[in-house]
């Protein structure tokens, strides 16, 4: 693996996030491994989940994010001041459980979201 290949691999594996204040959308993406790519989306209410060719959830978009995350005491001010976000998504036979930890300058707020899916 050449030097540029290694940099590209690191870039693909790096997690990124973005909060679009105007449209109130929070987007989080973990990046893909070298041997995987984008397969498709699962759209469930205010959530859009990016699924990889390996069947893993690699990205999350939350529409109307400040309203959606309000029940976890995550306000718009926190969304505008995010330092980092960690997420994990686990599929069960009838749901997807998403664990988020949003970190701002002054606090770290966990949120666990269970999303029912149809079989």
Protein Blocks (a to p, Z undefined) as FASTA:
>chain_A
ZZklmmmmmmmmpccddddfknopacddebjafkbccfbdcdehjbccdddfkopafbdc
dehklmmmmmnopafklmmmcfbdcddddddfkbccdddddddfkbccdddddddddZZ
